[in-house]
Amino acid sequence: MRISVRFTAAIHTILCIEYFESDYRVTSDFISASTGVNAVIIRKILLQLQKAGLVQTSAGVGGSHLAKSADEITLLAIYNAINEGEEEREVFNFHPKPNGNCPVGKNIHAVLDPVLESAQKAMEAELEKTTIADLLAKLPQE
């Protein structure tokens, strides 16, 4: 599973909810206007985030709210929510049929898989360190 734009759109979505909910009803249309992502896609993202217990949504114009505090929501939790149910969760995908008769092709998994697995673990560890509260602190308060 390569990282989809849905991941960054989901982070943007949660930031919008936390940043604006005290002043506005944060609906999918509202989030769509901020993200530039179609409201239909935002609604799908909100459903994934809701299923993961990160947001609460109300039908119609009720808006969305965080189900946890901003300092409890890590980027890894969002990554996992957006990729829930994906058959392959690896960031790096392999070309499907390396040539088993080639010295490179028959050994490519043995030499490259450990490096790619380590890179994915490092990425996930970094995502686990960052919370929505950390990102909110970097946004200008207008």
Salt bridges, closest charged atoms under 4 A:
GLU21 OE1 - HIS65 ND1 2.56
GLU86 OE2 - ARG6 NH2 3.35
ASP113 OD2 - HIS109 ND1 3.15
GLU117 OE2 - LYS121 NZ 3.14
GLU126 OE1 - LYS129 NZ 3.33
